[in-house]
Amino acid sequence: MALLEVKVPQLSESVTEASLLEWHKKAGEPVRLDENLVDIETDKVVLELPCPGNGVLAEIIKENGSVVHSGEVIATVDTSVVVDPPEPDQSAVAADGEEPVSVEIPPANDYPAGIVMPAAEKMIAENDLDPSRLKGTGKGGRITVADVQRVLDAPAAQSPVPSPAPQSLQPSGTVDQQTFYGSSNRIENRVPMTRLRARVAERLIQSQQSTASLTTFNEVSMKPVLDLRRKFGEAFEKEHGVRLGIMSFFVKAVVAALKRYPVVNASIDGNDIVYHGYFDIGIAVSSPRGLVVPILRDADLMTIAEIEQKIHELSEKAQNNLLTLEDLTGGTFSISNGGVFGSMLSTPIINPPQSAILGIHATKERPVVENGEIVIRPMNYLALSYDHRLIDGREAVLALRTIKETLEDPAKLLLDL
């Protein structure tokens, strides 16, 4: 018997442990090179662990839900067992002159990649998936279980026909309200926190206990930015292939403020203050797994178009659970946009070791006074939470005012004022 060890991949320095979310194979089942064996959940992302070789899954050492660490052996694969069929090679011919065994799908099934792994084929049939939606990411373009699962998890994969209502809460926290709340049986359901949710809870408590957090507020007229979007939005999208949003303006305004008041971009390390000579801006976005904060690195070097393209890319990855540890590691300042959900005002919580975070909210038309007259303007309340151990009120207030003034006069971004 020739055994290959299946090990947890190297996690990032900031991630010390992970959980085994779901094994896709059982002991004794055939496995193939690069086939996804198990999903590993860290406090940041879900990782797929590919099989290290062809054979049979000899033993599962760590079951679903187990806490594991980098390099830990969680299973073994017996490579002495010949898997039938072997990895298909469409151009090869067997030594005896016969065509090799292949798992190529007949054209009638219209699979775009032409080759599908057996377990994936079963999932496709069970879920009645449209083959045109599948994109093979396995070796040679093979469609794997992970490819099928990615389509099933995507919002577009949800059937418009309601399925039978569940009797309890799902692990994700979703619930069929009519069944769960419409019953007289006083149903309860206990589900474990995901590692991401547990880590978020831990960091929120850490932030509250380890920082002297204060929040300062201001309001900004979004009229100049919205006027620019109305005037150039269509041309911008044609030129750059992405819609012109407002977040790129906020990122640019934040960078302008951080350059003027570097302490807001700094962090505390023991008894030292670390001033960062770069601007890595975290953008809080929601995902199926909860709140995540992917990072725009070197935001000061990016154009408006590049910022919009990167935000779009990161948002897509977040929705499809494709964010990597690299996408989520680091950051010197964060922006949280509760306005997309309709929030009018909130006090964002600092994300340690960062020292400040900007909260932006829903833009609403309100009466304001300009030059002694009452006018209607699209207004947005801004909230800057900061660690008072490092940042004094003066720097916080002036930094927020810089953000406001830059947004109300976007030409300053062009002139670097």
Contacts in CASP RR format, 6 or more apart in sequence:
PFRMAT RR
TARGET T0000
AUTHOR 0000-0000-0000
METHOD contacts of the structure
MODEL  1
MALLEVKVPQLSESVTEASLLEWHKKAGEPVRLDENLVDIETDKVVLELP
CPGNGVLAEIIKENGSVVHSGEVIATVDTSVVVDPPEPDQSAVAADGEEP
VSVEIPPANDYPAGIVMPAAEKMIAENDLDPSRLKGTGKGGRITVADVQR
VLDAPAAQSPVPSPAPQSLQPSGTVDQQTFYGSSNRIENRVPMTRLRARV
AERLIQSQQSTASLTTFNEVSMKPVLDLRRKFGEAFEKEHGVRLGIMSFF
VKAVVAALKRYPVVNASIDGNDIVYHGYFDIGIAVSSPRGLVVPILRDAD
LMTIAEIEQKIHELSEKAQNNLLTLEDLTGGTFSISNGGVFGSMLSTPII
NPPQSAILGIHATKERPVVENGEIVIRPMNYLALSYDHRLIDGREAVLAL
RTIKETLEDPAKLLLDL
1 58 0 8 1.000
1 78 0 8 1.000
1 80 0 8 1.000
2 78 0 8 1.000
2 79 0 8 1.000
2 80 0 8 1.000
3 58 0 8 1.000
3 76 0 8 1.000
3 77 0 8 1.000
3 78 0 8 1.000
3 79 0 8 1.000
4 52 0 8 1.000
4 53 0 8 1.000
4 76 0 8 1.000
4 77 0 8 1.000
4 79 0 8 1.000
5 52 0 8 1.000
5 73 0 8 1.000
5 75 0 8 1.000
5 76 0 8 1.000
6 37 0 8 1.000
6 49 0 8 1.000
6 51 0 8 1.000
6 52 0 8 1.000
6 73 0 8 1.000
6 74 0 8 1.000
6 75 0 8 1.000
6 76 0 8 1.000
6 77 0 8 1.000
7 71 0 8 1.000
7 72 0 8 1.000
7 73 0 8 1.000
7 74 0 8 1.000
8 18 0 8 1.000
8 40 0 8 1.000
8 49 0 8 1.000
8 68 0 8 1.000
8 69 0 8 1.000
8 70 0 8 1.000
8 71 0 8 1.000
8 72 0 8 1.000
8 74 0 8 1.000
9 40 0 8 1.000
9 47 0 8 1.000
9 49 0 8 1.000
9 70 0 8 1.000
9 71 0 8 1.000
10 70 0 8 1.000
10 71 0 8 1.000
11 17 0 8 1.000
11 18 0 8 1.000
11 42 0 8 1.000
11 69 0 8 1.000
11 70 0 8 1.000
11 325 0 8 1.000
12 44 0 8 1.000
12 325 0 8 1.000
12 326 0 8 1.000
12 329 0 8 1.000
14 329 0 8 1.000
14 330 0 8 1.000
15 42 0 8 1.000
15 43 0 8 1.000
15 44 0 8 1.000
15 325 0 8 1.000
16 69 0 8 1.000
17 42 0 8 1.000
17 67 0 8 1.000
17 68 0 8 1.000
17 69 0 8 1.000
18 40 0 8 1.000
18 41 0 8 1.000
18 42 0 8 1.000
18 47 0 8 1.000
18 67 0 8 1.000
18 68 0 8 1.000
18 69 0 8 1.000
18 195 0 8 1.000
19 40 0 8 1.000
19 41 0 8 1.000
19 42 0 8 1.000
19 65 0 8 1.000
19 66 0 8 1.000
19 67 0 8 1.000
19 68 0 8 1.000
19 195 0 8 1.000
20 38 0 8 1.000
20 39 0 8 1.000
20 40 0 8 1.000
20 41 0 8 1.000
20 62 0 8 1.000
20 63 0 8 1.000
20 64 0 8 1.000
20 65 0 8 1.000
20 66 0 8 1.000
20 68 0 8 1.000
20 74 0 8 1.000
21 38 0 8 1.000
21 39 0 8 1.000
21 40 0 8 1.000
21 41 0 8 1.000
21 46 0 8 1.000
21 64 0 8 1.000
21 65 0 8 1.000
22 38 0 8 1.000
22 39 0 8 1.000
22 64 0 8 1.000
23 37 0 8 1.000
23 38 0 8 1.000
23 60 0 8 1.000
23 63 0 8 1.000
23 64 0 8 1.000
24 36 0 8 1.000
24 37 0 8 1.000
24 38 0 8 1.000
24 39 0 8 1.000
24 119 0 8 1.000
24 145 0 8 1.000
25 31 0 8 1.000
25 35 0 8 1.000
25 37 0 8 1.000
25 38 0 8 1.000
25 57 0 8 1.000
25 119 0 8 1.000
26 57 0 8 1.000
26 60 0 8 1.000
27 57 0 8 1.000
27 58 0 8 1.000
27 59 0 8 1.000
27 60 0 8 1.000
28 56 0 8 1.000
28 57 0 8 1.000
28 58 0 8 1.000
29 56 0 8 1.000
29 57 0 8 1.000
30 55 0 8 1.000
30 56 0 8 1.000
30 57 0 8 1.000
30 81 0 8 1.000
30 83 0 8 1.000
30 84 0 8 1.000
31 37 0 8 1.000
31 51 0 8 1.000
31 53 0 8 1.000
31 54 0 8 1.000
31 55 0 8 1.000
31 56 0 8 1.000
31 57 0 8 1.000
31 77 0 8 1.000
31 83 0 8 1.000
32 51 0 8 1.000
32 53 0 8 1.000
32 54 0 8 1.000
32 55 0 8 1.000
32 83 0 8 1.000
32 87 0 8 1.000
32 117 0 8 1.000
33 50 0 8 1.000
33 51 0 8 1.000
33 52 0 8 1.000
33 53 0 8 1.000
33 54 0 8 1.000
33 87 0 8 1.000
33 139 0 8 1.000
34 50 0 8 1.000
34 51 0 8 1.000
34 53 0 8 1.000
34 138 0 8 1.000
34 139 0 8 1.000
34 144 0 8 1.000
35 50 0 8 1.000
35 51 0 8 1.000
35 117 0 8 1.000
35 119 0 8 1.000
35 144 0 8 1.000
35 145 0 8 1.000
36 48 0 8 1.000
36 49 0 8 1.000
36 50 0 8 1.000
36 51 0 8 1.000
36 144 0 8 1.000
36 145 0 8 1.000
36 146 0 8 1.000
37 49 0 8 1.000
37 50 0 8 1.000
37 51 0 8 1.000
37 57 0 8 1.000
37 75 0 8 1.000
38 49 0 8 1.000
38 74 0 8 1.000
38 75 0 8 1.000
39 46 0 8 1.000
39 47 0 8 1.000
39 48 0 8 1.000
39 49 0 8 1.000
40 46 0 8 1.000
40 47 0 8 1.000
40 48 0 8 1.000
40 49 0 8 1.000
40 68 0 8 1.000
41 47 0 8 1.000
41 194 0 8 1.000
41 195 0 8 1.000
41 196 0 8 1.000
42 195 0 8 1.000
42 325 0 8 1.000
43 195 0 8 1.000
43 196 0 8 1.000
43 198 0 8 1.000
43 199 0 8 1.000
43 200 0 8 1.000
44 196 0 8 1.000
44 199 0 8 1.000
44 292 0 8 1.000
44 323 0 8 1.000
44 325 0 8 1.000
44 328 0 8 1.000
44 329 0 8 1.000
45 321 0 8 1.000
45 323 0 8 1.000
45 324 0 8 1.000
45 325 0 8 1.000
45 327 0 8 1.000
45 328 0 8 1.000
46 289 0 8 1.000
46 321 0 8 1.000
48 146 0 8 1.000
51 77 0 8 1.000
52 77 0 8 1.000
53 77 0 8 1.000
53 79 0 8 1.000
54 79 0 8 1.000
54 83 0 8 1.000
54 86 0 8 1.000
54 87 0 8 1.000
55 77 0 8 1.000
55 78 0 8 1.000
55 79 0 8 1.000
55 80 0 8 1.000
55 81 0 8 1.000
55 82 0 8 1.000
55 83 0 8 1.000
56 77 0 8 1.000
56 78 0 8 1.000
56 81 0 8 1.000
56 83 0 8 1.000
57 75 0 8 1.000
57 76 0 8 1.000
57 77 0 8 1.000
57 78 0 8 1.000
58 75 0 8 1.000
58 76 0 8 1.000
58 77 0 8 1.000
58 78 0 8 1.000
59 75 0 8 1.000
59 76 0 8 1.000
60 74 0 8 1.000
60 75 0 8 1.000
61 73 0 8 1.000
61 74 0 8 1.000
61 75 0 8 1.000
61 76 0 8 1.000
62 68 0 8 1.000
62 72 0 8 1.000
62 74 0 8 1.000
62 75 0 8 1.000
66 74 0 8 1.000
68 74 0 8 1.000
84 101 0 8 1.000
85 100 0 8 1.000
85 101 0 8 1.000
85 102 0 8 1.000
85 103 0 8 1.000
86 100 0 8 1.000
86 101 0 8 1.000
87 139 0 8 1.000
88 100 0 8 1.000
88 101 0 8 1.000
88 102 0 8 1.000
88 103 0 8 1.000
88 104 0 8 1.000
88 115 0 8 1.000
89 100 0 8 1.000
90 102 0 8 1.000
90 104 0 8 1.000
92 100 0 8 1.000
93 99 0 8 1.000
93 100 0 8 1.000
94 100 0 8 1.000
102 115 0 8 1.000
103 115 0 8 1.000
103 116 0 8 1.000
103 117 0 8 1.000
103 118 0 8 1.000
103 121 0 8 1.000
104 114 0 8 1.000
104 115 0 8 1.000
105 111 0 8 1.000
105 114 0 8 1.000
105 115 0 8 1.000
105 116 0 8 1.000
105 121 0 8 1.000
109 131 0 8 1.000
110 131 0 8 1.000
110 132 0 8 1.000
111 131 0 8 1.000
111 134 0 8 1.000
111 143 0 8 1.000
112 131 0 8 1.000
112 132 0 8 1.000
112 134 0 8 1.000
112 135 0 8 1.000
112 136 0 8 1.000
113 134 0 8 1.000
113 135 0 8 1.000
113 136 0 8 1.000
113 141 0 8 1.000
113 142 0 8 1.000
113 143 0 8 1.000
114 143 0 8 1.000
115 140 0 8 1.000
115 141 0 8 1.000
115 142 0 8 1.000
115 143 0 8 1.000
116 124 0 8 1.000
116 134 0 8 1.000
116 142 0 8 1.000
116 143 0 8 1.000
117 142 0 8 1.000
117 143 0 8 1.000
117 144 0 8 1.000
117 145 0 8 1.000
119 145 0 8 1.000
120 143 0 8 1.000
120 144 0 8 1.000
120 145 0 8 1.000
120 147 0 8 1.000
120 148 0 8 1.000
121 143 0 8 1.000
123 129 0 8 1.000
123 145 0 8 1.000
123 148 0 8 1.000
123 149 0 8 1.000
123 152 0 8 1.000
124 131 0 8 1.000
124 134 0 8 1.000
124 143 0 8 1.000
124 148 0 8 1.000
127 148 0 8 1.000
127 152 0 8 1.000
129 148 0 8 1.000
129 151 0 8 1.000
129 152 0 8 1.000
129 157 0 8 1.000
133 151 0 8 1.000
133 156 0 8 1.000
133 157 0 8 1.000
134 143 0 8 1.000
134 147 0 8 1.000
134 148 0 8 1.000
134 151 0 8 1.000
135 143 0 8 1.000
135 147 0 8 1.000
136 142 0 8 1.000
136 143 0 8 1.000
136 144 0 8 1.000
136 147 0 8 1.000
137 144 0 8 1.000
137 146 0 8 1.000
137 147 0 8 1.000
138 144 0 8 1.000
138 147 0 8 1.000
150 320 0 8 1.000
150 321 0 8 1.000
150 322 0 8 1.000
151 157 0 8 1.000
153 288 0 8 1.000
153 320 0 8 1.000
153 321 0 8 1.000
154 319 0 8 1.000
154 320 0 8 1.000
155 319 0 8 1.000
165 176 0 8 1.000
165 178 0 8 1.000
165 179 0 8 1.000
166 175 0 8 1.000
166 176 0 8 1.000
166 179 0 8 1.000
166 180 0 8 1.000
167 179 0 8 1.000
167 187 0 8 1.000
168 180 0 8 1.000
168 187 0 8 1.000
168 189 0 8 1.000
169 175 0 8 1.000
169 180 0 8 1.000
169 189 0 8 1.000
169 191 0 8 1.000
170 191 0 8 1.000
171 191 0 8 1.000
171 192 0 8 1.000
171 194 0 8 1.000
172 288 0 8 1.000
173 191 0 8 1.000
175 181 0 8 1.000
180 187 0 8 1.000
193 201 0 8 1.000
194 289 0 8 1.000
196 289 0 8 1.000
196 290 0 8 1.000
196 292 0 8 1.000
197 290 0 8 1.000
200 290 0 8 1.000
200 291 0 8 1.000
203 351 0 8 1.000
203 352 0 8 1.000
204 349 0 8 1.000
206 352 0 8 1.000
207 213 0 8 1.000
207 349 0 8 1.000
207 350 0 8 1.000
207 351 0 8 1.000
207 352 0 8 1.000
208 349 0 8 1.000
210 352 0 8 1.000
211 350 0 8 1.000
211 352 0 8 1.000
211 355 0 8 1.000
211 387 0 8 1.000
211 389 0 8 1.000
212 387 0 8 1.000
212 388 0 8 1.000
212 389 0 8 1.000
213 349 0 8 1.000
213 350 0 8 1.000
213 385 0 8 1.000
213 386 0 8 1.000
213 387 0 8 1.000
213 388 0 8 1.000
214 385 0 8 1.000
214 386 0 8 1.000
214 388 0 8 1.000
214 393 0 8 1.000
214 396 0 8 1.000
215 347 0 8 1.000
215 348 0 8 1.000
215 383 0 8 1.000
215 384 0 8 1.000
215 385 0 8 1.000
215 386 0 8 1.000
216 383 0 8 1.000
216 384 0 8 1.000
216 386 0 8 1.000
216 393 0 8 1.000
216 396 0 8 1.000
216 397 0 8 1.000
216 400 0 8 1.000
217 345 0 8 1.000
217 381 0 8 1.000
217 382 0 8 1.000
217 383 0 8 1.000
217 384 0 8 1.000
217 400 0 8 1.000
218 381 0 8 1.000
218 382 0 8 1.000
218 384 0 8 1.000
218 400 0 8 1.000
218 401 0 8 1.000
218 403 0 8 1.000
218 404 0 8 1.000
219 379 0 8 1.000
219 380 0 8 1.000
219 381 0 8 1.000
219 382 0 8 1.000
219 404 0 8 1.000
220 379 0 8 1.000
220 380 0 8 1.000
220 382 0 8 1.000
220 403 0 8 1.000
220 404 0 8 1.000
220 407 0 8 1.000
220 408 0 8 1.000
221 368 0 8 1.000
221 377 0 8 1.000
221 378 0 8 1.000
221 379 0 8 1.000
221 407 0 8 1.000
221 408 0 8 1.000
222 246 0 8 1.000
222 363 0 8 1.000
222 377 0 8 1.000
222 378 0 8 1.000
222 379 0 8 1.000
222 380 0 8 1.000
222 407 0 8 1.000
223 377 0 8 1.000
223 378 0 8 1.000
224 407 0 8 1.000
224 408 0 8 1.000
224 409 0 8 1.000
224 410 0 8 1.000
225 246 0 8 1.000
225 249 0 8 1.000
225 407 0 8 1.000
225 410 0 8 1.000
226 246 0 8 1.000
226 363 0 8 1.000
226 378 0 8 1.000
228 244 0 8 1.000
228 410 0 8 1.000
229 244 0 8 1.000
229 245 0 8 1.000
229 246 0 8 1.000
232 244 0 8 1.000
233 243 0 8 1.000
233 244 0 8 1.000
236 243 0 8 1.000
236 244 0 8 1.000
236 305 0 8 1.000
237 243 0 8 1.000
237 244 0 8 1.000
239 305 0 8 1.000
240 305 0 8 1.000
240 308 0 8 1.000
240 309 0 8 1.000
241 309 0 8 1.000
242 305 0 8 1.000
242 308 0 8 1.000
242 309 0 8 1.000
242 312 0 8 1.000
243 308 0 8 1.000
243 312 0 8 1.000
244 304 0 8 1.000
244 308 0 8 1.000
245 308 0 8 1.000
246 363 0 8 1.000
247 283 0 8 1.000
247 307 0 8 1.000
247 308 0 8 1.000
247 311 0 8 1.000
247 335 0 8 1.000
247 337 0 8 1.000
248 304 0 8 1.000
248 307 0 8 1.000
248 308 0 8 1.000
248 311 0 8 1.000
249 304 0 8 1.000
249 407 0 8 1.000
249 410 0 8 1.000
249 413 0 8 1.000
250 335 0 8 1.000
250 337 0 8 1.000
250 358 0 8 1.000
250 360 0 8 1.000
250 403 0 8 1.000
250 407 0 8 1.000
251 281 0 8 1.000
251 283 0 8 1.000
251 296 0 8 1.000
251 299 0 8 1.000
251 302 0 8 1.000
251 307 0 8 1.000
251 335 0 8 1.000
252 299 0 8 1.000
252 304 0 8 1.000
252 307 0 8 1.000
252 406 0 8 1.000
252 413 0 8 1.000
253 402 0 8 1.000
253 403 0 8 1.000
253 406 0 8 1.000
253 407 0 8 1.000
253 413 0 8 1.000
254 281 0 8 1.000
254 299 0 8 1.000
254 333 0 8 1.000
254 335 0 8 1.000
254 358 0 8 1.000
254 403 0 8 1.000
255 279 0 8 1.000
255 281 0 8 1.000
255 299 0 8 1.000
255 300 0 8 1.000
256 402 0 8 1.000
256 403 0 8 1.000
256 406 0 8 1.000
256 412 0 8 1.000
256 413 0 8 1.000
257 264 0 8 1.000
257 399 0 8 1.000
257 400 0 8 1.000
257 402 0 8 1.000
257 403 0 8 1.000
257 406 0 8 1.000
258 264 0 8 1.000
258 265 0 8 1.000
258 279 0 8 1.000
258 332 0 8 1.000
258 333 0 8 1.000
258 399 0 8 1.000
259 279 0 8 1.000
259 300 0 8 1.000
260 398 0 8 1.000
260 399 0 8 1.000
260 402 0 8 1.000
261 395 0 8 1.000
261 398 0 8 1.000
261 399 0 8 1.000
261 402 0 8 1.000
262 275 0 8 1.000
262 276 0 8 1.000
262 277 0 8 1.000
263 273 0 8 1.000
263 275 0 8 1.000
263 355 0 8 1.000
263 390 0 8 1.000
263 391 0 8 1.000
263 395 0 8 1.000
264 333 0 8 1.000
264 355 0 8 1.000
264 356 0 8 1.000
264 386 0 8 1.000
264 391 0 8 1.000
264 395 0 8 1.000
264 396 0 8 1.000
264 399 0 8 1.000
265 275 0 8 1.000
265 276 0 8 1.000
265 277 0 8 1.000
265 279 0 8 1.000
265 332 0 8 1.000
265 333 0 8 1.000
265 355 0 8 1.000
265 356 0 8 1.000
266 273 0 8 1.000
266 274 0 8 1.000
266 275 0 8 1.000
266 276 0 8 1.000
266 332 0 8 1.000
266 355 0 8 1.000
266 390 0 8 1.000
267 273 0 8 1.000
267 274 0 8 1.000
267 276 0 8 1.000
267 332 0 8 1.000
267 353 0 8 1.000
267 354 0 8 1.000
267 355 0 8 1.000
267 390 0 8 1.000
268 274 0 8 1.000
268 353 0 8 1.000
268 355 0 8 1.000
268 387 0 8 1.000
268 389 0 8 1.000
268 390 0 8 1.000
269 353 0 8 1.000
273 390 0 8 1.000
276 332 0 8 1.000
278 297 0 8 1.000
278 298 0 8 1.000
278 300 0 8 1.000
278 332 0 8 1.000
279 298 0 8 1.000
279 299 0 8 1.000
279 300 0 8 1.000
279 332 0 8 1.000
279 333 0 8 1.000
280 295 0 8 1.000
280 296 0 8 1.000
280 297 0 8 1.000
280 298 0 8 1.000
280 299 0 8 1.000
280 330 0 8 1.000
280 331 0 8 1.000
280 332 0 8 1.000
280 333 0 8 1.000
281 295 0 8 1.000
281 296 0 8 1.000
281 299 0 8 1.000
281 331 0 8 1.000
281 332 0 8 1.000
281 333 0 8 1.000
281 334 0 8 1.000
281 335 0 8 1.000
282 293 0 8 1.000
282 294 0 8 1.000
282 295 0 8 1.000
282 296 0 8 1.000
282 331 0 8 1.000
282 333 0 8 1.000
282 334 0 8 1.000
282 335 0 8 1.000
283 293 0 8 1.000
283 294 0 8 1.000
283 295 0 8 1.000
283 296 0 8 1.000
283 311 0 8 1.000
283 314 0 8 1.000
283 334 0 8 1.000
283 335 0 8 1.000
283 337 0 8 1.000
284 291 0 8 1.000
284 292 0 8 1.000
284 293 0 8 1.000
284 334 0 8 1.000
284 335 0 8 1.000
284 336 0 8 1.000
284 337 0 8 1.000
285 291 0 8 1.000
285 292 0 8 1.000
285 293 0 8 1.000
285 294 0 8 1.000
285 314 0 8 1.000
285 315 0 8 1.000
285 318 0 8 1.000
286 292 0 8 1.000
286 318 0 8 1.000
287 318 0 8 1.000
287 319 0 8 1.000
287 321 0 8 1.000
287 323 0 8 1.000
288 319 0 8 1.000
288 321 0 8 1.000
289 321 0 8 1.000
292 318 0 8 1.000
292 323 0 8 1.000
292 328 0 8 1.000
293 328 0 8 1.000
293 334 0 8 1.000
293 351 0 8 1.000
294 314 0 8 1.000
294 317 0 8 1.000
294 318 0 8 1.000
294 323 0 8 1.000
294 327 0 8 1.000
294 328 0 8 1.000
295 327 0 8 1.000
295 328 0 8 1.000
295 329 0 8 1.000
295 330 0 8 1.000
295 331 0 8 1.000
296 302 0 8 1.000
296 307 0 8 1.000
296 310 0 8 1.000
296 311 0 8 1.000
296 314 0 8 1.000
299 307 0 8 1.000
302 310 0 8 1.000
314 323 0 8 1.000
314 327 0 8 1.000
316 322 0 8 1.000
317 323 0 8 1.000
317 327 0 8 1.000
331 354 0 8 1.000
332 354 0 8 1.000
333 354 0 8 1.000
333 356 0 8 1.000
333 357 0 8 1.000
333 358 0 8 1.000
334 348 0 8 1.000
334 351 0 8 1.000
334 354 0 8 1.000
334 357 0 8 1.000
334 358 0 8 1.000
335 357 0 8 1.000
335 358 0 8 1.000
335 359 0 8 1.000
335 360 0 8 1.000
336 348 0 8 1.000
336 357 0 8 1.000
336 358 0 8 1.000
336 359 0 8 1.000
336 360 0 8 1.000
337 359 0 8 1.000
337 360 0 8 1.000
337 361 0 8 1.000
338 346 0 8 1.000
338 359 0 8 1.000
338 360 0 8 1.000
338 361 0 8 1.000
338 362 0 8 1.000
339 360 0 8 1.000
339 361 0 8 1.000
339 362 0 8 1.000
339 363 0 8 1.000
342 361 0 8 1.000
342 362 0 8 1.000
343 361 0 8 1.000
343 362 0 8 1.000
344 361 0 8 1.000
344 362 0 8 1.000
344 364 0 8 1.000
344 381 0 8 1.000
345 361 0 8 1.000
345 381 0 8 1.000
345 383 0 8 1.000
346 359 0 8 1.000
346 361 0 8 1.000
346 383 0 8 1.000
347 383 0 8 1.000
347 385 0 8 1.000
348 357 0 8 1.000
348 358 0 8 1.000
348 359 0 8 1.000
348 383 0 8 1.000
348 385 0 8 1.000
349 357 0 8 1.000
349 385 0 8 1.000
350 356 0 8 1.000
350 357 0 8 1.000
350 385 0 8 1.000
350 386 0 8 1.000
350 387 0 8 1.000
351 357 0 8 1.000
355 386 0 8 1.000
355 387 0 8 1.000
355 390 0 8 1.000
355 391 0 8 1.000
356 384 0 8 1.000
356 385 0 8 1.000
356 386 0 8 1.000
356 387 0 8 1.000
356 391 0 8 1.000
356 396 0 8 1.000
356 399 0 8 1.000
357 384 0 8 1.000
357 385 0 8 1.000
358 382 0 8 1.000
358 383 0 8 1.000
358 384 0 8 1.000
358 400 0 8 1.000
358 403 0 8 1.000
359 382 0 8 1.000
359 383 0 8 1.000
359 384 0 8 1.000
359 385 0 8 1.000
360 380 0 8 1.000
360 382 0 8 1.000
361 380 0 8 1.000
361 381 0 8 1.000
361 382 0 8 1.000
361 383 0 8 1.000
362 380 0 8 1.000
363 378 0 8 1.000
363 379 0 8 1.000
363 380 0 8 1.000
364 378 0 8 1.000
364 379 0 8 1.000
364 380 0 8 1.000
365 376 0 8 1.000
365 377 0 8 1.000
365 378 0 8 1.000
365 379 0 8 1.000
366 376 0 8 1.000
366 377 0 8 1.000
366 379 0 8 1.000
367 374 0 8 1.000
367 375 0 8 1.000
367 376 0 8 1.000
368 374 0 8 1.000
368 375 0 8 1.000
368 376 0 8 1.000
368 377 0 8 1.000
368 379 0 8 1.000
369 375 0 8 1.000
370 377 0 8 1.000
382 400 0 8 1.000
382 403 0 8 1.000
382 404 0 8 1.000
384 396 0 8 1.000
384 399 0 8 1.000
384 400 0 8 1.000
384 403 0 8 1.000
386 393 0 8 1.000
386 396 0 8 1.000
405 412 0 8 1.000
406 412 0 8 1.000
406 413 0 8 1.000
END
